[in-house]
Amino acid sequence: MKKSVIVILLVLSLLIPTTSCSAPNTIEVASNDYMDLTKMTPGEFDKDLCSYYVLANYKWHNYSCRLSVENGKLFVSNERADMPYEQHEMFNHGYLLGTNYGEFSGWVRWCLQEELIYPEGKRPTVEETVLSDENCRFIIRLERETDCAFVVLDTVCMMDDYEADTLVYRFERIRAGSDYDYSLEFTEIASLGGDCTAYFNSIEEECVYLATDCGIYKLNYDGAVETVVEEEYFRYMVEITSIVLYEGEIYCSSPLGIYRYNPETDESLWYPMNYEKYAE
């Protein structure tokens, strides 16, 4: 009788599904660059690491992590922030062009393609209107069919330890009857602290999230700007490589790891990136 009971218990124990125990607030991720990286757990933020990552001879200097959402899951790749020297955005019969050469020079111009207006017997030319002499970081077109965009500029101060501020301008073409008869509006709508290296255009929420080395800011399509969160973390992240929305929360990535913020509870968590474990 006792043997029968033991056998039954053993069979029942095999039928009961087992669950793996994970640390609280563990996030599931996927990655092609870090093959064994499937989960990340919260940890302490080590701001001293920032001083190492700027050194070319530091072992993990060329490693980073960048977030995206793919197939409903957080995806981690080994990429730095994508900061091209040139930005452009096409409109009917013209385009916005911006350059960013760091502390050297930069500008934003509206370029009217005259050859599209007068194609017969006229040498193709481009008429340029200078809108700004500041470095252009991003040009964010809200919708393809609109004649407006947000232009994100940065001002670099070499005399003050390379500190920067982020300026946000609204660009708009005001038509007066035709594509060729219009006025240009280029108006500053916000000045944010820190250097902006990533943004996320949320079409559903009709806003743009901007990440700087001071925090996260929300730029509504109507031009209103809100401070989402400002924390000391951001000053020591080396650079923000991406910002995404995932299941109602905001995630920012950097070479040091991933920052997670819940707007509903005003709580944040830090997920350190362990290159020693996943990069080799």
N, C-alpha and C positions, 0 to 999 in steps of 0.2 A: 504494500500500500504506500509506504513512504517513498519507494523508488518511483512509483507512478506519479505521485505528486511532484517530485523533483523534476521528472521528465516534462510534465505539463508546464511547470514554471519556466523551464529552460526554453521550451517552444514559444511560450508567450513573450518571453524577454526578447527573442529574435524577431517577433512580429511587431513589437513596439518601435516606432521610428525614433531614431536618435537625432538630436539637434546639436550642432556645433556651437560652443560657447564663444562669443565674441565680446571684446571689451565694449563698454558703453560708448555710444556715439561713433562706433566704427563705420567708415564709409566704404562701399564697394566700388572699385575702379577697374578699368581695363587699360592695357598699354601694349604697344608693339615694341617700344624702345626699352622698356623695363619688363622683361617677359614674366618674371615671377611676382610682379606687383599686382595683387588682386584686392588688397585691403589696406587701409591706412587708419591708424588710431591716433587720438589726440595726444599731445605732449606739451612740454614747456617750450616757449619761444626763446631761442638763444641768440640775442642780438650781437654777441661777440663774433658770431660766424660771418657777419656782414663784412668785417674788415679783411677776412681771408678771401672771400669770393672775388674781390677786385684785384687780387694778385694773380698775375699770369702763370706763376709757377705753383699755384695751389692745385692740389690733386684733382679737385672737382670743379675747377674754374670753368671748364667748357660744358659742364652739365647743367641742366635746368629742368623744370617741369612746366608744362603749359596745359591748361584744361580746355576741353570741349565736351559737348554732350552729343554722343553718337549712339544710336539705337536705344535711346532711353537710359543711357548709363554714362557716368563720368569717365572720360577718356584722358589719360595722361600721356603726353609726348615730351620728348627731349628737345624743346625749342625755346629760344629766347623771344623777347617781344619783337614783333615785326615792325620795324621803324624805317620805312623807305625814305630816301632823300626827297622823293617827289610824290605828290598826291594830285589826282585830277578827277574831275567829275563832269560828265558830258551833259549839256542841255541842248535844246533846239538852237542851231546856228551859233553855238559857242560852247565854251567850257571854262570851268574854274581850274586854275593851276596853282599849286602851292609847293614851295620848296623848304627844306629844313637842312641846313648845314651846321647845326649845332651853334657853337659860339661864334662862328664866322659870319654867316649871313643867311637870310631867308626872306621870303615874301609870298604874297598871295595876289594873283591877277585874274581879272576876267578877260578872256580872249574871245573876241568876236571874229568868226571866220567869214571874211568879206567875200571870199570866192563862192560861198554858198548863196550869197545874196545877188551878186553881180557876176555870174560865171562867164558871160559872153565877152570875149576880147579883152579880158582884164587879167593881169598876172595875179595869181593867188597871193593874198596877203592876210596877215592876222593883225587886227587892231587890238591893242592891249590897254587895259585900264588897271592901274596899280591900286589895290584895295588896302594892302598892309605891307609894312616892311619888317614884320615880325616872322619868326620861324613857324612854318605851318606843320602841325602835328597830324591832324586828321581833317578830312572833309567828309561830312556825314550827310548823305542825301536821304531825306525822310521817305519819299516815294518817287518812283520813276517819273510819274506824270506831273509832279509839282515843279515849280520854279524857285524853290527855296532849299536851303541846306544850312547845317551848323558847321562852322569852321572853328577848329580848336587850335589855338596858337600857344606857343610857349616863349617866355622871355627869359633868357639866360643872363645872369649877372656874374661876370667873371671876377669882380672885385669882392664878392661876398661868398666865397667858397662854392661857386657854381650853383648857387641856389636858383630856383626857377619858380615862376608863377604860371598858372594856366589861365589863358583868356579865352572866353567863348563868345563868338560872334554869330549873328544871324545874317545870312545872305539871302536876298530875295530880288527877283526881277519883277518890277511892277509894270505890267503891260498897259499901253495907252492906245490899243486898237489893233496892233499887229506884233509879230515876233521881232520886227526890226525897229519898232517905236516903243521904247520902254525906258524906265529909269532903274538904276541899281541902288539897292539899299544894303549897307554893310554896317551893322550896328552892334556894339559890344553889349552883351546882356549879362555877363557874369565874369567875375575874377575869382579863381580858386587858388588856394595855396598848394604849392608843390608842383611836381612835374607829372604830366599825364602821359601814361604809356599804354593804356588799354581802355577800350570802351565796349559796351554791349548795347546794340540798338534793339529795344524790346517793342516790336510792332504791336503786340497785343496790349501792352500797357501804355502805348503811345508816349514813350520816353526813351532817353538814352542814359545809361549808367556809365559814369566816368570814374576811373580809378587813378588816383594820384598818390604821391608818397606822403600824403597827409590823411587820406581816407577815401571814402566812396561818396559820390554825389549823383543826384538824380536830376536830369535835365528834361523837363516835360516839353512836348512838342509845341506848346504855347509860349515857350521861352522861360517859364518859371523854373528856378533852381532850388533844390532842397538838399540839405546835408543828411545823408543816410547814416554814416558813422565816421567818426574820426578817432583813430587809435595810434598809440606810439609804435605798434607793430610795423606800420607802413613805412616809417622812416628807416627801418633796418631790413627791409625785404630785398635789397639790392636793386630790383626793378619788378614792377608788376607785369607779368607776361600775358595775363588774360583775366577776364572777368566774365562769369556766366551765371545764369539763373537755373536752379535745379530744384524741383519739388518745393517751390516757395521760398527757397533760401538763396543767398548770394555767396558765390565762391570766387576767390581771387587766388591766382597762383603766382609763384615766384621761384627763383632757384633754391630758396631755403625750404619751401614747402607750400602748403595750401591753407588759406584763411577762409573760415566759414562763418557766415553771419546770418542770424535769424531775425528779420525785421519785426516779427510778431512779438518775440520775447526779449528783443534787444540783447541777445546773448551771442557770444562769439567763441569759436574754438580754433586751435592751431594744430595742424597736422604736419609734423616735421618730415622731410624727405630723407630717407636713409640710402644714400648712394653706395655706401660700403656694402650693403646687402643686395641691392638690385642692379647696380650698374656693371658689376663684374661677375 
